[in-house]
Amino acid sequence: MSLTVLLAAPRSFCAGVERAIEVVERLLDQRGGPIYVRRQIVHNTHVVADLQGRGAVFVDELDAVPDGATMVFSAHGVSPAVRAQAADRGLEVIDATCPLVTKVHAEARRFAARGDTVILIGHAGHEEVDGTLGEAPNQMVLVQTVDEVSNLTVADPGRVSYLTQTTLAVDETTEIIQALSARFPALRGPASDDICYATTNRQDALRAIADESDLVLVVGSTNSSNSVRLVELAHRHGTPGYLIDDAGDIRPEWLDGVHVVGLTAGASAPPRLVDAVIAALAELSQIAGSAGGNRITVVERETTREDIRFTVPLAVRRS
């Protein structure tokens, strides 16, 4: 069986994810465990398990953290109420919030301060959305779909602005913004897109290979918004797509009649998992093929190159 793997690039870790992981790793190296982290530092089961093995303790809420302990806020950000609670508890807070999420928080405060109803486009229950909504809970409303736009009511249709979660599907978000603009002609938005560069780049990279692929595999965890959006993008191109945590999730029957596999990874998935998937695909192609007639070809398709890096907070920098 001859199998071609079209490898999307960019893929895997983005700058915000690398920064958040580095924060926890440096703290563990400098202080040892336990280092407490509110929620998952990034949405990937392998990253979380690795850090747990080194002494990180992940908690849902601050009540589970001893007074005076070191507390890391995840890459997804937190609301002002959570920050106030941490201060009341005397916790030493190290903020690993992605700078691009911090930008959205600042916009939420600014838009609310000028008296706008702020419409946040995003997914209910996601940590990033919860944190952003907490910046101005009395002036913000969440919209998830185009259909929800028609039911919106605002205090003043002439004072409406919008923001977006950073990890949304670009195409679907554009449709929602267009619907909001039609409903509220005075709608104002951020000076630059809130959907982060890494999300956009990974969607563009997958879009470049989806039509040529018989199957798309996206490496990422089920709670990773940007990873789920990649699978949805494959489906919109008419290509079967599956989200896999690692190579062990691949089902051999998925490869029946498949000659070209498109492969990518969400921004919170470690690169090593992609390498393991390629190795697993090579093994499966050998099992399915006749002796001597099996081969796998890996072709990387790079649509752009990322060179962005975010510095870690001053509190964890080495002297």
C-alpha positions in Angstrom: 0.0 0.0 0.0 1.4 3.3 -1.1 0.5 6.2 1.3 1.3 9.9 1.0 1.2 12.1 4.0 0.6 15.8 3.3 2.0 17.5 6.4 0.5 21.0 7.0 2.8 23.7 8.2 2.6 25.6 10.5 1.3 23.0 13.0 1.6 22.1 16.7 2.7 24.6 19.4 2.2 28.3 19.0 4.1 31.0 20.9 1.4 31.4 23.6 1.4 27.7 24.3 5.2 27.5 24.4 5.3 30.4 26.8 2.7 28.9 29.2 4.4 25.6 29.3 7.8 27.2 29.8 6.4 29.2 32.8 5.4 26.0 34.6 8.6 24.1 33.6 10.8 27.0 34.9 8.9 27.2 38.2 9.3 23.4 38.7 13.0 23.7 37.9 13.5 26.6 40.2 11.3 25.7 43.1 10.3 22.1 42.8 6.7 20.9 43.3 4.0 21.4 44.0 3.3 24.3 41.6 -0.5 24.8 41.3 -2.1 25.6 38.0 -5.7 26.8 37.6 -7.4 24.5 35.0 -5.2 23.0 32.3 -2.2 25.1 31.4 -3.0 24.4 27.8 -5.7 22.1 26.4 -3.7 19.0 25.7 -3.8 15.8 27.8 -0.2 14.9 27.1 1.2 18.2 28.1 -0.9 18.2 31.3 0.2 14.6 32.2 3.9 15.4 31.6 3.7 18.4 33.9 1.8 16.5 36.5 4.6 13.9 36.5 7.1 16.7 37.3 5.1 18.2 40.2 2.4 20.4 38.8 -1.0 20.2 40.4 -3.9 21.2 38.3 -7.0 22.5 40.1 -10.4 23.6 38.9 -10.8 26.4 41.4 -8.6 28.3 43.9 -10.3 26.7 46.9 -8.1 23.7 46.3 -4.9 25.7 46.6 -3.2 26.1 50.1 -2.9 29.7 51.3 0.3 31.4 50.2 1.1 28.8 47.5 2.3 29.6 44.0 -0.6 29.7 41.6 -0.2 29.8 37.8 -3.0 31.1 35.6 -3.4 29.2 32.4 -2.9 30.4 28.8 -6.6 31.0 28.5 -6.8 33.8 31.0 -9.1 34.4 34.0 -11.7 36.9 35.1 -11.0 39.8 37.5 -13.1 38.0 40.1 -10.6 35.1 40.0 -7.6 37.5 40.3 -9.3 39.1 43.3 -9.9 35.8 45.0 -6.2 34.9 44.5 -5.2 38.2 46.1 -7.5 37.6 49.0 -6.0 34.2 49.6 -2.4 35.6 49.5 -1.4 33.4 46.6 1.7 34.2 44.6 0.3 34.5 41.1 2.3 33.9 38.0 0.2 34.8 35.0 0.8 32.6 31.9 -2.1 34.1 30.0 -1.4 34.3 26.3 -0.6 38.0 25.4 -3.2 37.7 22.6 -5.9 36.8 25.1 -4.7 39.7 27.3 -5.3 41.9 24.3 -8.9 40.8 24.1 -9.4 41.5 27.8 -8.1 45.0 27.4 -10.4 45.6 24.5 -13.4 44.4 26.6 -12.6 46.8 29.3 -12.1 49.7 26.9 -15.2 49.0 24.9 -17.3 48.7 28.1 -15.8 51.9 29.5 -17.1 53.9 26.5 -20.6 52.6 27.2 -21.0 49.9 24.6 -22.8 46.6 24.8 -19.9 44.3 24.0 -20.8 41.2 21.9 -18.3 38.4 22.4 -18.3 35.8 19.7 -17.2 32.5 21.1 -18.1 29.1 22.7 -19.9 28.9 26.0 -18.0 27.3 28.8 -14.6 27.7 27.3 -12.1 29.1 29.8 -11.0 31.9 27.6 -14.7 33.0 27.1 -15.4 32.8 30.8 -12.4 35.0 31.6 -13.3 37.6 28.9 -16.9 37.8 29.9 -15.8 38.5 33.5 -14.2 41.8 32.5 -17.6 43.5 32.1 -20.3 41.0 33.0 -23.1 43.5 33.0 -22.3 44.9 29.5 -21.2 41.7 27.6 -23.3 39.2 25.8 -22.1 35.9 24.2 -23.0 34.9 20.7 -22.1 31.5 19.3 -23.9 31.3 15.9 -25.4 33.4 13.2 -28.9 32.3 14.2 -28.4 33.9 17.7 -27.8 37.3 16.2 -31.5 37.9 15.2 -32.5 37.4 18.9 -30.1 39.9 20.3 -31.4 42.9 22.2 -29.0 45.7 23.3 -29.5 48.8 25.4 -28.5 51.2 22.6 -28.2 49.9 19.0 -25.9 52.8 18.3 -23.4 51.7 20.9 -22.4 48.2 20.1 -19.0 46.6 19.6 -17.8 43.0 19.2 -14.8 40.9 20.2 -14.0 37.3 19.4 -12.5 34.3 21.1 -8.9 33.8 19.7 -9.4 30.2 18.6 -12.4 30.3 16.3 -13.0 29.2 12.7 -12.2 32.2 10.6 -14.9 31.6 8.0 -17.7 31.0 10.5 -16.7 34.0 12.6 -16.7 36.3 9.5 -20.3 35.2 8.8 -21.3 36.1 12.4 -19.6 39.5 12.2 -21.4 40.2 8.9 -24.8 39.3 10.5 -24.0 41.6 13.4 -23.1 44.4 11.1 -26.4 44.0 9.2 -28.3 44.0 12.5 -26.4 46.9 14.1 -25.0 49.3 11.4 -23.0 51.2 14.0 -21.2 48.1 15.1 -17.5 48.7 16.0 -14.8 46.1 16.4 -11.1 45.8 17.4 -8.4 47.5 15.4 -7.0 44.1 14.5 -8.5 40.7 14.4 -8.9 38.9 17.7 -8.5 35.4 16.2 -4.9 34.8 16.8 -2.2 34.4 14.1 -1.6 30.7 15.0 -5.3 29.7 14.7 -5.5 31.5 11.3 -2.2 30.0 10.1 -3.1 26.5 11.0 -6.5 26.8 9.3 -4.8 28.3 6.1 -2.3 25.4 6.1 -5.0 22.8 6.4 -7.1 24.5 3.7 -4.1 24.2 1.4 -4.1 20.3 1.6 -7.7 19.4 2.5 -8.9 19.1 -1.1 -6.0 16.8 -2.1 -6.5 14.5 0.9 -8.6 11.4 1.2 -8.5 11.7 5.0 -7.4 14.4 7.4 -6.0 13.6 10.9 -5.8 16.5 13.4 -3.6 15.8 16.5 -5.1 17.5 19.5 -7.3 17.0 22.5 -11.1 17.2 22.5 -11.2 20.3 24.6 -8.8 22.2 22.3 -11.0 24.7 20.5 -8.5 25.4 17.7 -8.0 21.6 17.1 -11.7 21.0 16.8 -12.1 23.9 14.4 -9.5 22.2 12.1 -11.6 19.0 12.0 -14.6 21.1 11.1 -12.7 22.8 8.4 -11.8 19.5 6.8 -15.4 18.5 6.8 -16.4 21.8 5.2 -14.0 20.8 2.3 -15.8 17.5 2.0 -12.9 15.5 3.4 -13.3 13.0 6.3 -11.5 14.2 9.3 -10.7 12.9 12.8 -9.4 14.4 16.0 -6.8 12.2 17.6 -5.0 12.7 20.9 -2.1 10.5 19.7 -1.2 7.7 17.3 -3.0 5.2 19.5 -6.4 6.7 18.4 -5.9 5.9 14.7 -8.3 3.1 13.5 -6.9 1.0 10.7 -10.3 1.0 8.9 -10.0 4.8 8.4 -7.2 4.0 5.9 -9.3 1.7 3.7 -9.1 3.0 0.2 -7.0 6.0 1.4 -3.9 7.1 -0.6 -3.4 10.6 0.7 -3.6 11.6 4.4 -3.6 15.2 5.4 -1.9 15.7 8.8 -1.8 18.6 11.1 -1.9 19.4 14.8 -3.6 22.0 16.9 -1.6 24.8 18.6 -1.5 23.0 21.9 -0.3 19.6 20.6 3.4 18.7 21.0 5.3 18.2 17.8 6.5 14.8 19.0 2.9 13.5 18.7 2.9 14.3 15.0 6.1 12.4 14.5 4.6 9.4 16.3 1.5 9.6 14.0 3.7 9.5 10.9 5.5 6.4 12.3 2.2 4.7 13.0 0.9 5.5 9.5 4.1 4.0 8.0 3.5 0.8 10.1 -0.1 0.5 9.1 0.7 1.0 5.4 3.2 -1.9 5.7 0.7 -4.1 7.4 -1.9 -3.4 4.7 0.5 -3.7 1.7 2.1 -6.6 0.0 5.7 -7.5 0.8 8.1 -5.2 -0.9 5.4 -3.0 -2.3 4.8 -0.7 0.8 6.0 2.8 1.1 5.1 6.1 2.8 6.0 9.5 1.4 5.8 12.6 3.6 5.4 15.9 1.9 5.4 19.1 3.9 3.3 22.0 2.6 4.3 25.2 4.3 2.0 28.2 3.8 3.8 30.6 6.1 6.6 30.6 8.6 6.1 31.6 12.2 8.9 33.4 14.1 6.8 34.9 17.0 8.0 34.4 20.5 6.6 35.7 23.8 8.9 36.3 26.8 8.0 34.7 30.1 6.9 36.8 33.1 9.7 38.5 34.9 9.1 36.5 38.1 10.2 33.3 36.4 13.1 34.6 34.3 16.5 33.3 35.3 19.2 35.8 36.3 
